[in-house]
Amino acid sequence: MEKITSETMRNFNRRQIYNYIFTNKRTSRQAIADDLNLSLPTVTQNLKLLEEENLIERCGFFQSTGGRKCVAYSCVSTARVAIGVHITPHSLRLVAVDMYGSIIKRQQLSEDYRHSDEYYQRFGAYVCTFVKSLNLSAKRVLGVGIALTALLSRDRKHVSKSLLLGSDEASLADFQAQLPYPCQLFHDSEAAADAELWFSPNINDALYLGINYHLNGMLIMNRKIHAGKEYTGGLVEHLTLYPGGRDCYCGKKGCFTAYCSGHVLFDEAEGACENFFAALHSGDKEAITKWQHFLSDLSIAIGSLSALLDCDIILGGTVGAYMTEEDRLLLQQLVRSNYHFAPSSDFICLGYKDIDICACGAALAYVEEFIKSI
């Protein structure tokens, strides 16, 4: 058994006090001592250290119950910042997130992906300019998470396959060479599912569907990403929905993604998704017809997936961010009308509503890592 030293105990106390404040958002010294079963001197000492490191701050007082008012403590949400980048075939989306995952700045750039030195140099310049605009010291930037529309090797150091990016040659080293910060690669659906787990603590088992311009998916089991035997777990977009149907970019016909992706609703131009939903909500007949067909096809796919997995289905991504509670209920009703054994309880959920969830999830990996290291 490993010997517990005084330093180990000090680090443990510091970490649990910080995590307590982080979880409760605003708390007092007495509440920390009572709930963590620590002495007031121990709590006081650690609060002082955490304040000196600018990880926590005093934020007013709690209402007095007769004695002196208790000082309130909270975490400094911008004590550290992580950067997320989502790379698609024709664009870059950049975000900066704080310690709670809130996006404090975002940017979209039109840039066609190419596996070339010139592309990676421009990528590095974009990220460095973006970070510089935040006016932060280098110490406060945790790292850069890069979400790719691509399958990765299990160690996440190489692209193993990407039909959409058009190259299987990219590696982590290509990006890292252009950045003065640590960086990691993620499959974009994995990054999005990680973000869903961060923002939704009640998720246990679920299939995340990222309904973007192109569809992707990721399976969550026991609050963990199910990577699968060859790191392709949950990738449902190329299941056959209609045999011999529409052409898919993979070369097959009738794939799920050929019917249930954003590209059947709008083009890839910036703002096209927002414009489609604006037209839909204003009563545009063409948009309404497209949306009805889209939901019908999506309900058939979800019915089959639900029969296999018997778990929640989370609708996220660019399209998911615009879906309403009315859409969710209608979709659930369509599934039940098509599939006799559909769950009777709510099983379709709307995901975290932000169009940059892939970039956000890639950044959050660094935030989570930092919190664990305190």
TIVOZA-551409 format. One record per residue (C-alpha): x, y, z; residue in one letter. Coordinates in steps of 0.05 Angstrom, whole numbers, plus 5000, padded with zeros to 4 digits. Example, Ala and Ser with C-alpha at 12.3 -4.5 7.8 and 13.67 -1.06 7.14 Angstrom:
% TIVOZA-551409
<vexmi <5246; 4910; 5156>; 'a'> <vexmi <5273; 4979; 5143>; 's'> 
***
This chain:
% TIVOZA-551409
<vexmi <5000; 5000; 5000>; 'm'> <vexmi <5026; 5069; 4981>; 'e'> <vexmi <5046; 5111; 5041>; 'k'> <vexmi <5004; 5174; 5050>; 'i'> <vexmi <5052; 5232; 5062>; 't'> <vexmi <5034; 5301; 5089>; 's'> <vexmi <5046; 5330; 5020>; 'e'> <vexmi <4998; 5279; 4989>; 't'> <vexmi <4945; 5299; 5040>; 'm'> <vexmi <4957; 5373; 5028>; 'r'> <vexmi <4948; 5364; 4953>; 'n'> <vexmi <4886; 5322; 4964>; 'f'> <vexmi <4854; 5374; 5010>; 'n'> <vexmi <4871; 5430; 4961>; 'r'> <vexmi <4840; 5392; 4903>; 'r'> <vexmi <4776; 5373; 4939>; 'q'> <vexmi <4767; 5445; 4966>; 'i'> <vexmi <4775; 5473; 4896>; 'y'> <vexmi <4727; 5421; 4866>; 'n'> <vexmi <4676; 5436; 4920>; 'y'> <vexmi <4678; 5511; 4903>; 'i'> <vexmi <4677; 5495; 4829>; 'f'> <vexmi <4615; 5450; 4836>; 't'> <vexmi <4577; 5495; 4883>; 'n'> <vexmi <4594; 5560; 4845>; 'k'> <vexmi <4590; 5603; 4909>; 'r'> <vexmi <4603; 5579; 4980>; 't'> <vexmi <4632; 5597; 5048>; 's'> <vexmi <4691; 5574; 5089>; 'r'> <vexmi <4644; 5542; 5141>; 'q'> <vexmi <4604; 5504; 5088>; 'a'> <vexmi <4669; 5476; 5059>; 'i'> <vexmi <4693; 5454; 5128>; 'a'> <vexmi <4626; 5422; 5146>; 'd'> <vexmi <4613; 5386; 5081>; 'd'> <vexmi <4685; 5361; 5071>; 'l'> <vexmi <4696; 5346; 5145>; 'n'> <vexmi <4758; 5390; 5148>; 'l'> <vexmi <4782; 5436; 5202>; 's'> <vexmi <4773; 5511; 5193>; 'l'> <vexmi <4849; 5524; 5196>; 'p'> <vexmi <4859; 5473; 5140>; 't'> <vexmi <4805; 5505; 5097>; 'v'> <vexmi <4831; 5576; 5111>; 't'> <vexmi <4902; 5557; 5092>; 'q'> <vexmi <4879; 5526; 5026>; 'n'> <vexmi <4833; 5583; 5009>; 'l'> <vexmi <4891; 5631; 5018>; 'k'> <vexmi <4935; 5589; 4971>; 'l'> <vexmi <4881; 5584; 4919>; 'l'> <vexmi <4869; 5659; 4922>; 'e'> <vexmi <4943; 5673; 4913>; 'e'> <vexmi <4942; 5630; 4851>; 'e'> <vexmi <4882; 5669; 4825>; 'n'> <vexmi <4841; 5605; 4820>; 'l'> <vexmi <4787; 5629; 4868>; 'i'> <vexmi <4763; 5698; 4890>; 'e'> <vexmi <4720; 5730; 4943>; 'r'> <vexmi <4651; 5750; 4916>; 'c'> <vexmi <4614; 5787; 4970>; 'g'> <vexmi <4582; 5760; 5033>; 'f'> <vexmi <4526; 5713; 5053>; 'f'> <vexmi <4466; 5739; 5092>; 'q'> <vexmi <4482; 5744; 5166>; 's'> <vexmi <4443; 5701; 5215>; 't'> <vexmi <4464; 5743; 5275>; 'g'> <vexmi <4540; 5743; 5275>; 'g'> <vexmi <4591; 5768; 5225>; 'r'> <vexmi <4574; 5758; 5152>; 'k'> <vexmi <4608; 5699; 5119>; 'c'> <vexmi <4654; 5714; 5061>; 'v'> <vexmi <4631; 5682; 4996>; 'a'> <vexmi <4682; 5647; 4951>; 'y'> <vexmi <4676; 5627; 4878>; 's'> <vexmi <4723; 5602; 4824>; 'c'> <vexmi <4755; 5651; 4776>; 'v'> <vexmi <4722; 5626; 4712>; 's'> <vexmi <4776; 5656; 4668>; 't'> <vexmi <4835; 5634; 4710>; 'a'> <vexmi <4852; 5588; 4652>; 'r'> <vexmi <4825; 5587; 4581>; 'v'> <vexmi <4826; 5531; 4530>; 'a'> <vexmi <4821; 5537; 4455>; 'i'> <vexmi <4779; 5492; 4410>; 'g'> <vexmi <4782; 5487; 4334>; 'v'> <vexmi <4734; 5449; 4290>; 'h'> <vexmi <4763; 5433; 4221>; 'i'> <vexmi <4714; 5416; 4165>; 't'> <vexmi <4729; 5410; 4091>; 'p'> <vexmi <4717; 5484; 4078>; 'h'> <vexmi <4722; 5521; 4144>; 's'> <vexmi <4753; 5531; 4212>; 'l'> <vexmi <4712; 5547; 4273>; 'r'> <vexmi <4752; 5572; 4334>; 'l'> <vexmi <4727; 5581; 4405>; 'v'> <vexmi <4758; 5601; 4471>; 'a'> <vexmi <4724; 5571; 4532>; 'v'> <vexmi <4731; 5587; 4606>; 'd'> <vexmi <4735; 5539; 4665>; 'm'> <vexmi <4660; 5525; 4662>; 'y'> <vexmi <4658; 5513; 4587>; 'g'> <vexmi <4626; 5579; 4570>; 's'> <vexmi <4649; 5606; 4503>; 'i'> <vexmi <4681; 5674; 4513>; 'i'> <vexmi <4700; 5685; 4441>; 'k'> <vexmi <4688; 5650; 4374>; 'r'> <vexmi <4707; 5659; 4302>; 'q'> <vexmi <4692; 5626; 4236>; 'q'> <vexmi <4740; 5626; 4177>; 'l'> <vexmi <4732; 5601; 4106>; 's'> <vexmi <4791; 5556; 4091>; 'e'> <vexmi <4793; 5494; 4047>; 'd'> <vexmi <4830; 5437; 4080>; 'y'> <vexmi <4893; 5413; 4045>; 'r'> <vexmi <4946; 5367; 4072>; 'h'> <vexmi <5002; 5416; 4058>; 's'> <vexmi <5053; 5458; 4095>; 'd'> <vexmi <5018; 5520; 4072>; 'e'> <vexmi <4952; 5499; 4103>; 'y'> <vexmi <4983; 5481; 4170>; 'y'> <vexmi <5021; 5547; 4171>; 'q'> <vexmi <4957; 5586; 4159>; 'r'> <vexmi <4923; 5544; 4212>; 'f'> <vexmi <4977; 5562; 4262>; 'g'> <vexmi <4973; 5635; 4245>; 'a'> <vexmi <4897; 5636; 4253>; 'y'> <vexmi <4901; 5603; 4321>; 'v'> <vexmi <4958; 5648; 4346>; 'c'> <vexmi <4922; 5711; 4323>; 't'> <vexmi <4858; 5687; 4357>; 'f'> <vexmi <4894; 5673; 4423>; 'v'> <vexmi <4930; 5740; 4419>; 'k'> <vexmi <4863; 5775; 4413>; 's'> <vexmi <4844; 5747; 4482>; 'l'> <vexmi <4900; 5788; 4515>; 'n'> <vexmi <4921; 5730; 4560>; 'l'> <vexmi <4988; 5710; 4587>; 's'> <vexmi <5015; 5645; 4557>; 'a'> <vexmi <5008; 5612; 4626>; 'k'> <vexmi <4933; 5619; 4624>; 'r'> <vexmi <4924; 5583; 4557>; 'v'> <vexmi <4916; 5509; 4573>; 'l'> <vexmi <4922; 5482; 4502>; 'g'> <vexmi <4888; 5474; 4435>; 'v'> <vexmi <4838; 5418; 4422>; 'g'> <vexmi <4828; 5403; 4348>; 'i'> <vexmi <4765; 5368; 4325>; 'a'> <vexmi <4769; 5338; 4256>; 'l'> <vexmi <4718; 5309; 4209>; 't'> <vexmi <4760; 5247; 4207>; 'a'> <vexmi <4773; 5179; 4239>; 'l'> <vexmi <4835; 5177; 4281>; 'l'> <vexmi <4884; 5125; 4304>; 's'> <vexmi <4872; 5100; 4375>; 'r'> <vexmi <4929; 5143; 4402>; 'd'> <vexmi <4898; 5203; 4367>; 'r'> <vexmi <4963; 5221; 4333>; 'k'> <vexmi <4945; 5205; 4261>; 'h'> <vexmi <4884; 5210; 4216>; 'v'> <vexmi <4866; 5139; 4196>; 's'> <vexmi <4811; 5155; 4147>; 'k'> <vexmi <4773; 5216; 4122>; 's'> <vexmi <4732; 5217; 4059>; 'l'> <vexmi <4707; 5288; 4072>; 'l'> <vexmi <4775; 5320; 4084>; 'l'> <vexmi <4803; 5283; 4025>; 'g'> <vexmi <4867; 5259; 4058>; 's'> <vexmi <4889; 5205; 4107>; 'd'> <vexmi <4959; 5234; 4116>; 'e'> <vexmi <4950; 5287; 4170>; 'a'> <vexmi <4981; 5277; 4238>; 's'> <vexmi <4983; 5312; 4305>; 'l'> <vexmi <5055; 5333; 4290>; 'a'> <vexmi <5031; 5373; 4229>; 'd'> <vexmi <4989; 5418; 4274>; 'f'> <vexmi <5035; 5418; 4334>; 'q'> <vexmi <5093; 5444; 4292>; 'a'> <vexmi <5055; 5509; 4281>; 'q'> <vexmi <5032; 5521; 4353>; 'l'> <vexmi <5068; 5545; 4416>; 'p'> <vexmi <5015; 5510; 4458>; 'y'> <vexmi <5000; 5437; 4473>; 'p'> <vexmi <4949; 5407; 4425>; 'c'> <vexmi <4907; 5344; 4416>; 'q'> <vexmi <4866; 5315; 4360>; 'l'> <vexmi <4794; 5290; 4367>; 'f'> <vexmi <4742; 5261; 4321>; 'h'> <vexmi <4690; 5316; 4318>; 'd'> <vexmi <4633; 5271; 4341>; 's'> <vexmi <4675; 5248; 4400>; 'e'> <vexmi <4689; 5321; 4419>; 'a'> <vexmi <4615; 5338; 4414>; 'a'> <vexmi <4594; 5278; 4456>; 'a'> <vexmi <4646; 5297; 4508>; 'd'> <vexmi <4615; 5367; 4511>; 'a'> <vexmi <4546; 5336; 4521>; 'e'> <vexmi <4573; 5296; 4580>; 'l'> <vexmi <4604; 5359; 4609>; 'w'> <vexmi <4540; 5400; 4605>; 'f'> <vexmi <4491; 5344; 4620>; 's'> <vexmi <4510; 5306; 4684>; 'p'> <vexmi <4448; 5262; 4680>; 'n'> <vexmi <4470; 5227; 4616>; 'i'> <vexmi <4488; 5154; 4627>; 'n'> <vexmi <4477; 5112; 4564>; 'd'> <vexmi <4460; 5149; 4500>; 'a'> <vexmi <4473; 5154; 4426>; 'l'> <vexmi <4495; 5224; 4406>; 'y'> <vexmi <4474; 5245; 4336>; 'l'> <vexmi <4511; 5306; 4310>; 'g'> <vexmi <4465; 5332; 4256>; 'i'> <vexmi <4513; 5379; 4221>; 'n'> <vexmi <4521; 5393; 4147>; 'y'> <vexmi <4544; 5320; 4148>; 'h'> <vexmi <4517; 5272; 4200>; 'l'> <vexmi <4560; 5238; 4253>; 'n'> <vexmi <4548; 5197; 4316>; 'g'> <vexmi <4580; 5172; 4379>; 'm'> <vexmi <4558; 5120; 4430>; 'l'> <vexmi <4561; 5136; 4504>; 'i'> <vexmi <4561; 5079; 4555>; 'm'> <vexmi <4565; 5090; 4630>; 'n'> <vexmi <4584; 5163; 4617>; 'r'> <vexmi <4644; 5140; 4575>; 'k'> <vexmi <4655; 5146; 4500>; 'i'> <vexmi <4649; 5076; 4470>; 'h'> <vexmi <4708; 5080; 4422>; 'a'> <vexmi <4700; 5009; 4397>; 'g'> <vexmi <4749; 4956; 4374>; 'k'> <vexmi <4778; 4999; 4319>; 'e'> <vexmi <4760; 5067; 4347>; 'y'> <vexmi <4697; 5073; 4304>; 't'> <vexmi <4643; 5060; 4356>; 'g'> <vexmi <4578; 5097; 4345>; 'g'> <vexmi <4591; 5120; 4274>; 'l'> <vexmi <4521; 5108; 4248>; 'v'> <vexmi <4520; 5155; 4189>; 'e'> <vexmi <4534; 5102; 4136>; 'h'> <vexmi <4481; 5052; 4159>; 'l'> <vexmi <4435; 5039; 4101>; 't'> <vexmi <4368; 5074; 4110>; 'l'> <vexmi <4339; 5063; 4040>; 'y'> <vexmi <4373; 5008; 3999>; 'p'> <vexmi <4391; 5034; 3930>; 'g'> <vexmi <4371; 5105; 3950>; 'g'> <vexmi <4408; 5171; 3944>; 'r'> <vexmi <4482; 5173; 3929>; 'd'> <vexmi <4527; 5183; 3989>; 'c'> <vexmi <4596; 5213; 3990>; 'y'> <vexmi <4623; 5146; 4014>; 'c'> <vexmi <4604; 5114; 3947>; 'g'> <vexmi <4545; 5075; 3973>; 'k'> <vexmi <4471; 5090; 3962>; 'k'> <vexmi <4417; 5103; 4013>; 'g'> <vexmi <4461; 5119; 4074>; 'c'> <vexmi <4431; 5151; 4136>; 'f'> <vexmi <4473; 5214; 4124>; 't'> <vexmi <4445; 5222; 4054>; 'a'> <vexmi <4375; 5235; 4083>; 'y'> <vexmi <4387; 5262; 4154>; 'c'> <vexmi <4443; 5314; 4147>; 's'> <vexmi <4440; 5389; 4141>; 'g'> <vexmi <4459; 5386; 4068>; 'h'> <vexmi <4389; 5362; 4050>; 'v'> <vexmi <4361; 5426; 4080>; 'l'> <vexmi <4412; 5481; 4061>; 'f'> <vexmi <4478; 5493; 4026>; 'd'> <vexmi <4545; 5500; 4061>; 'e'> <vexmi <4549; 5576; 4057>; 'a'> <vexmi <4559; 5614; 4122>; 'e'> <vexmi <4491; 5631; 4153>; 'g'> <vexmi <4453; 5581; 4109>; 'a'> <vexmi <4429; 5540; 4168>; 'c'> <vexmi <4404; 5601; 4205>; 'e'> <vexmi <4369; 5626; 4142>; 'n'> <vexmi <4335; 5559; 4132>; 'f'> <vexmi <4305; 5558; 4202>; 'f'> <vexmi <4285; 5631; 4196>; 'a'> <vexmi <4246; 5613; 4133>; 'a'> <vexmi <4217; 5551; 4167>; 'l'> <vexmi <4192; 5591; 4227>; 'h'> <vexmi <4164; 5645; 4182>; 's'> <vexmi <4120; 5594; 4147>; 'g'> <vexmi <4158; 5585; 4081>; 'd'> <vexmi <4124; 5527; 4046>; 'k'> <vexmi <4187; 5499; 4013>; 'e'> <vexmi <4224; 5499; 4080>; 'a'> <vexmi <4165; 5466; 4115>; 'i'> <vexmi <4161; 5410; 4063>; 't'> <vexmi <4236; 5398; 4069>; 'k'> <vexmi <4232; 5396; 4144>; 'w'> <vexmi <4173; 5348; 4145>; 'q'> <vexmi <4210; 5299; 4099>; 'h'> <vexmi <4273; 5307; 4141>; 'f'> <vexmi <4237; 5290; 4206>; 'l'> <vexmi <4202; 5231; 4173>; 's'> <vexmi <4268; 5201; 4149>; 'd'> <vexmi <4301; 5216; 4216>; 'l'> <vexmi <4245; 5181; 4254>; 's'> <vexmi <4255; 5117; 4214>; 'i'> <vexmi <4330; 5117; 4228>; 'a'> <vexmi <4319; 5132; 4302>; 'i'> <vexmi <4268; 5076; 4308>; 'g'> <vexmi <4318; 5025; 4283>; 's'> <vexmi <4374; 5052; 4327>; 'l'> <vexmi <4329; 5054; 4388>; 's'> <vexmi <4308; 4982; 4376>; 'a'> <vexmi <4381; 4961; 4377>; 'l'> <vexmi <4407; 5004; 4433>; 'l'> <vexmi <4347; 5019; 4479>; 'd'> <vexmi <4379; 5083; 4503>; 'c'> <vexmi <4368; 5158; 4498>; 'd'> <vexmi <4380; 5190; 4430>; 'i'> <vexmi <4412; 5260; 4436>; 'i'> <vexmi <4402; 5307; 4377>; 'l'> <vexmi <4459; 5356; 4372>; 'g'> <vexmi <4502; 5391; 4321>; 'g'> <vexmi <4485; 5451; 4278>; 't'> <vexmi <4415; 5429; 4261>; 'v'> <vexmi <4402; 5402; 4331>; 'g'> <vexmi <4418; 5470; 4359>; 'a'> <vexmi <4357; 5499; 4322>; 'y'> <vexmi <4309; 5443; 4339>; 'm'> <vexmi <4252; 5460; 4386>; 't'> <vexmi <4214; 5422; 4439>; 'e'> <vexmi <4157; 5417; 4389>; 'e'> <vexmi <4204; 5384; 4339>; 'd'> <vexmi <4227; 5335; 4392>; 'r'> <vexmi <4156; 5314; 4411>; 'l'> <vexmi <4135; 5308; 4338>; 'l'> <vexmi <4196; 5265; 4322>; 'l'> <vexmi <4183; 5220; 4382>; 'q'> <vexmi <4110; 5213; 4359>; 'q'> <vexmi <4133; 5194; 4289>; 'l'> <vexmi <4180; 5141; 4316>; 'v'> <vexmi <4124; 5110; 4358>; 'r'> <vexmi <4076; 5110; 4299>; 's'> <vexmi <4128; 5073; 4256>; 'n'> <vexmi <4154; 5025; 4309>; 'y'> <vexmi <4107; 4988; 4355>; 'h'> <vexmi <4162; 4974; 4408>; 'f'> <vexmi <4187; 5046; 4414>; 'a'> <vexmi <4199; 5067; 4486>; 'p'> <vexmi <4139; 5097; 4521>; 's'> <vexmi <4181; 5145; 4561>; 's'> <vexmi <4218; 5206; 4533>; 'd'> <vexmi <4278; 5178; 4497>; 'f'> <vexmi <4295; 5233; 4447>; 'i'> <vexmi <4332; 5291; 4478>; 'c'> <vexmi <4355; 5357; 4450>; 'l'> <vexmi <4429; 5367; 4460>; 'g'> <vexmi <4469; 5427; 4484>; 'y'> <vexmi <4447; 5484; 4440>; 'k'> <vexmi <4510; 5514; 4411>; 'd'> <vexmi <4532; 5508; 4338>; 'i'> <vexmi <4605; 5505; 4361>; 'd'> <vexmi <4596; 5444; 4406>; 'i'> <vexmi <4651; 5404; 4369>; 'c'> <vexmi <4703; 5459; 4380>; 'a'> <vexmi <4678; 5469; 4451>; 'c'> <vexmi <4685; 5395; 4468>; 'g'> <vexmi <4756; 5393; 4441>; 'a'> <vexmi <4774; 5452; 4485>; 'a'> <vexmi <4741; 5423; 4547>; 'l'> <vexmi <4789; 5364; 4547>; 'a'> <vexmi <4842; 5412; 4571>; 'y'> <vexmi <4797; 5444; 4624>; 'v'> <vexmi <4779; 5376; 4652>; 'e'> <vexmi <4852; 5356; 4653>; 'e'> <vexmi <4872; 5420; 4690>; 'f'> <vexmi <4818; 5412; 4743>; 'i'> <vexmi <4841; 5341; 4757>; 'k'> <vexmi <4913; 5367; 4765>; 's'> <vexmi <4898; 5420; 4817>; 'i'> 
***
